Structures are given as structure tokens and as C-alpha cells.
Amino acid sequence: MKSSLALAGGLLLSSTLAAHELPPRPEVQSLEEVMTAFGWDADKVEIRTEVIEKGFYVLFGMGGNIAVSSGQDGVLIVDDQVPAVMSKLKRAMRKQGDRNIDFVINTHWHFDHADGNLELGDEDNTWLVSHSNSRRMMQRDNVVNLVAAAALQKAYPPEALPDITFDEAMQFHINGEQVDVMHFGPAHTTGDAVVFFHGRNAVHMGDVYNNAGYPFIDADNGGSLDGVIATCKAVLAMTDADTVVVPGHGALASRSDLANYIHMLEVVQGELLAMIADGKSLAEIQAAGITATWDERRGNPAMFLNRAYVSLTTRYYP
């Protein structure tokens, strides 16, 4: 029954596609070319550390935010950015008294969150962890369509692939607390991991929650706007007023910040669905100003609307 419903859904979405022309993909470039185009310069990056409490802090640098849990059982980090800044990240960790990295949880497979695996995977004492779909994506070449550019992310060598994977949920019992690693279905990608530190009352959401701008939905690789909303709602239900929310990018946030983010996404989703049903093109949607309320806070919505539009007019089944 489930498979027949999925097929029916795919046929329904395929029928809507006929009325909607998908935007072209930019010319594919290497990661190095794309990072240069976006102004990423590892030499100029400074790592900033924000301590939430003793033994738990967040590193901000070039790429996704890194949460660090350290204590008597070892060091667990969530995401590992890129090799070019790894020496700076390790230096920042040493200032907190941490020298070895025992576990890395990749929230997903995108290079700015997981390319650090290329260095850490060579270290004998470090175990890499991800959702099973993320590991599968790391095993092959993939194109990440960022709308302004398209980056070719090459397959990882065996030593940089996650050693441990999960499908729906797994738990760590480390440094005196339970850490839940959860997947709520395709959202930013098809392999997102949300990491909840129960003893710290903190949650790392990866790029499902972007607090630095509008979210990027990797629609070409199975991400979806409705999935982002569903995952955010699931996480919101687990939080309280004191929960520290660690986004994939941007400043630390609160439960109310996450709730406001969900509200924004649902309003935009409703507007998009209505305009798509009316046969509006992407250009017409982008010109309609449906994100105007949030543009001053979140910036240019072009990439968000492009990827959200594609996710709502097509469906990808991994």
C-alpha cells in the first residue's frame, strides 16, 4: 500500500511538472572554483568558540557550525567543516583542553559539513557516523546545485566514509548524557541527522535550520521544502524554552527562533503552492515578493525560492 501511494504521488507530481519549466542548472565547477567564487578563503578564516557550558561548546569557522561534547568518555563533534581549516579547528579545541576527536557525526554529506572527514578519517582513533543515505552519497560523485553555481563533490576515499550508519535513530551514551541522533525523512537532503544532547538540552540541526539566511534545499538530490518543515516541527516538539538550538549556519538560536523559522517556511510554502497551482512560472514567483517580510533579516531569497519551487514541482525517490 505504501509503495502504491508513493507511486501515485510521483505520478501526480509528474503531471504538474508538464506545466512548469524547471530552471537550468549552472555549469558544473570544481569545489575549489565554487569556494573561490563565493569568497571562501581558508587563510583569512578565524575560528570563533562559543562555550555553552563546561565540556560543551560550538565552533564557528568556514562551513557548518561544529558542536563539541567533551568529558571523561572522550570527544564527540557534530560536523567537521573542510580540511583547509582543520588545523585551526584543532587549535581552538586544544584551547578548551581537547586534543583527540573520538567521534564525528555528519549531519549530512555536503562538503562544507563533511569534507573534514578527508583528514579525520585517516586518524585511527576517530569514528565517523552518518545517516545511511549520506554515506551512500559520499561513495559517489555528486553535483550540488547552488543556483548561482554548481559544485562537483567527488566521491570520498574509503577511509573518509562513515564507519557507523543509522536509518531512523541511534543513541550515544557519552560524557554523562544520552545523545540521540535522529532522521525524520528527506529535508535539506535525504540523509539529514539531527543530534539532541539531552544532558545539555541542546540540539544540532545541521542545514535543516539555517539561521544565517534562507534555507538551501538540495532539491536535485532529494531535498524538499515540505521535509524541512516536517523535520523542524519534529524537533520543535522536543524542545522547551531553555533549549539551545545549534543551526547549520548562523548564530545560536532558541525554541522561539525555530518556531518563527517554521512559521516563515509554512507561509512561503502556502504561497508557492497556490502560485504553482495557478501555473505561475518561477520568474513570476520570484517577482511576486512573497518573502518580502523576511528579506531584510534573511537576505536574497532567489536560491531558496528556486530550490523550493523545484522541490514542489518534482519528486525524487532515492
Residue pairs with C-beta under 8 A, 6 or more apart in sequence:
6 317
9 315
10 315
10 317
13 313
13 314
13 315
14 315
16 276
16 313
17 313
17 314
19 279
20 276
20 279
20 281
20 282
20 309
20 313
21 281
21 282
22 310
22 313
22 314
23 147
23 282
23 306
23 309
23 310
25 143
25 145
25 150
25 220
26 145
26 146
26 147
26 148
26 149
26 150
27 150
28 143
28 150
28 151
28 152
29 37
29 149
29 150
29 151
29 152
30 151
30 152
31 111
31 115
31 151
31 152
31 153
31 154
33 149
34 146
34 149
34 150
34 151
37 148
37 149
38 149
40 62
42 62
42 82
42 84
42 85
45 61
45 62
45 85
45 88
46 61
46 88
47 59
47 60
47 61
47 85
47 88
47 89
47 91
47 92
48 59
48 60
48 61
49 57
49 58
49 59
49 60
49 92
49 95
49 96
50 57
50 58
50 60
50 252
51 57
51 96
52 58
52 200
52 202
52 244
52 252
53 200
55 69
55 70
55 71
55 175
56 67
56 68
56 69
56 70
56 197
56 200
56 202
57 67
57 68
57 96
58 65
58 66
58 67
58 68
58 246
58 252
59 65
59 66
59 68
59 89
59 92
59 93
60 66
61 81
61 85
61 88
61 89
62 81
62 82
62 84
62 85
62 112
63 79
63 81
63 82
63 85
63 111
63 112
63 113
63 115
64 79
64 81
64 107
64 110
64 112
64 113
64 206
64 207
64 248
64 249
65 79
65 204
65 246
65 247
65 248
65 249
65 250
66 77
66 78
66 79
66 80
66 81
66 89
67 77
67 78
67 79
67 195
67 197
67 202
67 204
67 246
68 75
68 76
68 77
68 78
68 93
68 96
68 98
69 75
69 76
69 77
69 174
69 175
69 177
69 179
69 197
69 200
70 76
70 96
70 97
70 98
70 175
71 174
71 175
71 176
72 175
72 176
73 102
73 174
73 175
73 176
74 100
74 102
74 103
74 174
74 175
75 93
75 98
75 100
75 101
75 102
75 103
76 102
76 103
76 104
76 105
76 172
76 174
76 175
76 179
77 101
77 103
77 104
77 105
78 104
78 105
78 107
78 195
78 204
78 206
78 246
79 104
79 105
79 106
79 107
79 113
79 114
79 116
79 204
79 206
79 248
80 86
80 89
80 104
80 106
80 113
80 114
80 115
80 116
80 117
80 120
81 89
81 112
81 113
81 115
81 116
82 111
82 112
82 115
82 116
83 115
83 116
83 118
83 119
86 116
86 119
86 120
89 116
90 99
93 99
93 101
100 125
100 126
101 120
101 123
101 125
101 126
102 125
102 126
102 127
103 126
103 127
103 128
103 129
103 172
103 174
104 116
104 117
104 120
104 126
104 127
104 128
104 129
105 129
105 130
105 181
105 193
105 195
106 113
106 114
106 117
106 128
106 129
106 130
106 134
106 162
106 193
107 113
107 192
107 193
107 194
107 195
107 204
107 205
107 206
107 207
107 208
107 248
108 114
108 130
108 131
108 134
108 188
108 189
108 191
108 192
108 193
108 206
108 207
109 130
109 134
109 135
109 137
109 138
109 142
109 153
109 189
109 191
110 144
110 153
110 189
110 207
110 218
111 144
111 151
111 153
113 206
113 207
113 248
114 130
114 134
114 138
117 128
117 138
117 156
117 160
117 161
117 162
118 156
118 157
118 160
120 126
120 128
120 160
121 128
121 156
121 157
121 159
121 160
121 161
122 159
122 160
127 163
127 164
128 160
128 161
128 162
128 163
128 164
129 162
129 163
129 164
129 165
129 166
129 170
129 181
129 193
130 138
130 162
130 165
130 191
130 193
131 165
131 166
131 167
131 183
131 191
131 192
131 193
132 165
132 166
132 167
132 191
133 189
133 190
133 191
133 222
133 318
134 162
134 165
134 189
134 191
134 192
134 193
135 161
135 162
135 165
135 191
136 191
136 318
137 189
137 190
137 191
137 221
138 155
138 156
138 160
138 161
138 162
139 155
139 156
139 161
140 155
141 152
141 153
141 154
141 155
142 152
142 153
142 221
143 150
143 151
143 152
143 153
143 220
144 150
144 151
144 153
144 218
144 220
144 221
145 218
145 219
145 220
145 307
146 216
146 303
147 302
147 303
147 306
147 307
148 303
164 170
166 181
166 183
166 193
167 183
168 182
168 183
169 180
169 181
169 182
169 183
170 180
170 181
171 178
171 179
171 180
171 181
172 178
172 179
172 181
173 179
175 199
176 199
177 197
177 198
177 199
177 200
178 198
178 199
179 195
179 196
179 197
179 198
180 195
180 196
180 198
181 193
181 194
181 195
182 193
182 194
182 195
182 196
182 234
183 191
183 192
183 193
183 194
184 192
184 194
184 227
184 230
184 231
184 234
184 235
185 227
185 230
185 231
186 192
186 222
186 223
186 224
186 227
186 318
187 208
187 223
187 224
187 227
187 228
187 230
187 231
188 206
188 207
188 208
188 215
188 216
188 217
188 218
188 223
188 227
188 228
188 248
189 207
189 218
189 221
189 222
189 223
190 221
190 222
190 223
190 316
190 318
192 206
192 207
192 208
192 231
193 206
194 203
194 204
194 205
194 206
194 208
194 231
194 234
194 235
195 203
195 204
196 202
196 203
196 235
196 238
197 203
197 204
200 244
201 240
201 242
201 243
201 244
202 243
202 244
202 245
202 246
203 235
203 238
203 239
203 243
203 244
203 245
203 246
204 246
205 231
205 232
205 235
205 245
205 246
205 247
205 248
206 248
207 215
207 216
207 248
207 249
208 215
208 228
208 231
208 232
208 235
208 248
209 215
209 232
209 235
209 245
209 247
209 248
209 253
209 258
209 261
210 216
210 247
210 248
210 249
210 250
211 247
211 249
211 250
211 251
211 252
211 253
211 257
211 261
212 247
212 249
212 250
212 251
213 249
213 250
213 298
213 299
213 304
214 291
214 294
214 298
214 299
214 301
214 303
214 304
215 228
215 265
215 304
216 303
216 304
216 307
217 223
217 224
217 225
217 228
217 304
217 307
217 308
217 311
218 307
219 307
219 308
219 310
219 311
219 314
219 316
220 310
220 316
221 316
222 316
222 317
222 318
223 307
223 311
224 311
224 312
224 315
225 265
225 268
225 269
225 272
225 307
225 308
225 311
225 312
226 269
226 311
226 312
228 265
229 262
229 265
229 266
229 269
232 258
232 261
232 262
232 265
233 262
235 245
235 258
236 255
236 258
236 259
236 262
239 245
239 255
239 258
240 255
241 254
241 255
241 256
243 254
243 255
244 252
244 253
244 254
245 252
245 253
245 254
245 255
245 257
245 258
246 252
246 253
247 253
264 293
264 294
267 293
268 290
268 291
268 305
268 308
269 308
269 312
271 288
271 290
272 285
272 290
272 305
272 308
272 309
272 312
273 312
275 284
275 285
275 288
275 290
276 285
276 309
276 312
276 313
280 288
282 305
282 306
282 309
285 305
285 309
286 301
286 302
286 305
286 306
290 305
291 298
291 301
291 304
291 305
294 301
295 301
